[in-house]
Amino acid sequence: MVLGLLLARAGVDVVVLEKHADFLRDFRGDTVHPSTLQVLQELGLLQAFLQRPHDKARDIRVHIGGAEAVVADFGRLKGHCGFIAMVPQWEFLDFLRDEAELYPGFRLLLQAQALSLIEDQGRVTGLRAGTPQGALEVHADLVIGADGRRSTLREAAGLQVRDLGAPIDVLWMRVPRLAGDPQGSGGRIGTGRFLATIDRGSYWQCAYVIHKGGIESVRSRGIEALRGDLVELMLLASREASAMPWQLKLLGWFPALRALPAYAVGVGVRPEHVRSPLAAPRRVPATG
């Protein structure tokens, strides 16, 4: 969607295909990081985006045993926004769609699932998609496959996946939010366990981190054992007292060091910027 918007702003005709009828999916992304907010600022879209419902996460706090530690302080970053905007991904995608549709060269096709590539003399020249109305062919000078970790287009192109060996899996769940619950997103750390809690207003979206491939062990123990693990973390009632790691103690003694994890989380290793002659979006009515 971001690329579609950028191409449309540059005067390029672009078609974006989305296999679902809308962008409303739970357990997708919820964080728009300072680096992305900086891009929106460079596009002249930040103020409009911040009019959408959002929460500002200005730091990251974790609980270990009965103690709280500030891990990252986004206010120490250089740039326009010293916070993470907590926004459900569908809200972000809807915003990008609304902005992109101001340009006549942009088209978003919903319920259009990419099925295969069109090739001419060994060169990719388009794709075939399935829609409720039947088969669809899209011919283009450039075809970009952004269809997920099990990409149909990547497989059709014969591209090989390079496994980076992520050491963890994550179990996502919704937990009702009660009146006396704390405000803001955060996390709980126990012995060999970690639970991230994202404040969605009316409920908590929680990510329980387990060892890679450890789902069978979780299943074999049963749902009540999993609930017990979560209760221990949330109520800080672990049977083993968790000592604060020296790295987190260091961040408490020297708050300026909190900029380092904030940079790693909020900016990444290679921040992107928009190089465009347009200082602000050229607003034109949508057609067609």
C-alpha positions, -999 to +999 in steps of 0.1 A: +000+000+000+029+024+008+045+016-025+012+020-044+008+054-028+043+065-038+040+053-073+006+070-077+021+103-064+049+100-090+023+097-118+027+059-123-005+039-129-006+012-102-030-016-093-029-031-058-046-065-052-060-076-019-075-110-016-099-101+012-129-079+011-113-054+035-082-050+057-098-059+089-076-087+103-067-092+140-033-100+153-015-082+125+008-052+133-002-026+158+028-003+159+037+025+136+073+032+145+092+065+146+109+057+113+076+052+096+062+083+112+092+102+098+084+089+063+048+101+067+061+135+078+083+137+047+053+128+026+032+156+042+008+131+056+017+129+093-008+154+107-037+138+088-026+103+100-024+115+136-061+126+134-069+089+133-075+072+167-042+062+182-022+059+214+014+072+219+039+048+234+068+070+245+088+042+261+088+005+266+085-008+302+088-044+314+080-060+347+104-086+362+091-100+394+078-070+414+101-045+397+095-023+366+122-012+342+122+013+314+139-005+285+136+021+257+129+059+256+117+070+222+118+107+233+156+105+230+155+097+193+162+124+167+134+130+143+099+144+142+082+119+165+096+105+197+069+078+202+054+047+186+019+052+174-003+023+185-027+019+156-043-014+144-029-023+110-062-020+093-065+016+104-031+023+089-040+006+056-073+023+054-055+056+058-031+048+030-059+037+008-078+070+013-047+090+005-038+069-025-073+071-040-068+109-043-047+101-074-063+090-106-036+064-114-042+043-083-066+014-082-072-010-053-089-043-062-105-061-032-113-099-032-086-103-059-062-131-051-030-135-071-028-171-085+000-172-110+024-151-131+021-142-168+054-147-186+066-137-221+099-151-234+111-157-198+101-123-186+073-116-161+048-093-177+018-096-153-003-119-131-035-139-130-059-134-102-092-149-090-121-127-081-158-133-074-165-122-109-141-148-124-105-148-136-086-116-140-054-108-159-033-078-150-005-068-174+023-046-161+058-034-166+066-042-130+051-069-108+058-069-071+049-099-049+040-088-014+017-117-006+031-129+027+055-156+040+038-183+020+039-162-012+022-177-042+041-153-066+074-161-050+069-198-056+057-191-092+088-171-099+111-199-085+127-177-059+143-194-029+136-185+007+166-178+030+157-190+065+171-166+091+165-190+119+142-171+142+145-187+177+110-180+189+073-186+181+045-164+193+010-173+205-015-145+200-046-141+221-073-116+232-079-110+269-108-088+282-097-055+297-111-047+331-117-014+348-088-017+372-062-027+346-031-006+342-029+019+312-006+014+282+012-014+265+041-033+281+054-067+289+060-092+317+091-113+320+095-144+341+119-173+342+122-183+306+089-166+297+078-134+282+043-119+276+038-087+256+005-068+263-009-044+238-036-021+251-064-020+225-087+001+247-115-024+253-093-055+254-056-066+256-039-082+226-013-104+241+018-122+226+031-151+246+066-160+234+077-196+233+107-215+220+107-222+183+087-253+176+075-254+212+038-254+203+035-292+208+048-290+243+022-262+251-006-284+236+006-315+256+004-296+289-031-284+281-050-251+281-052-249+319-014-251+323-011-223+297-036-202+316-017-208+348+016-196+332-002-164+320-017-158+354+017-161+371+032-135+348+003-110+350-001-113+387+036-113+394+032-144+414+060-165+400+073-191+425+109-181+416+119-145+423+133-130+392+164-109+396+168-077+375+194-084+348+224-061+350+217-048+315+184-034+327+200-021+359+225-002+337+196+014+318+182+026+351+215+041+363+222+058+330+189+068+313+207+082+283+215+046+273+178+040+267+182+057+234+201+026+221+172+001+224+148+028+213+168+033+181+170-005+175+132-009+179+119+024+165+143+031+136+161-002+128+194-007+111+187+012+079+161+040+082+143+048+050+135+083+037+114+096+009+133+113-019+106+131-038+103+165-054+068+168-039+069+184-005+033+177+001+007+154-016-009+168-047-046+164-039-067+156-069-102+141-071-104+103-077-119+092-110-134+060-124 
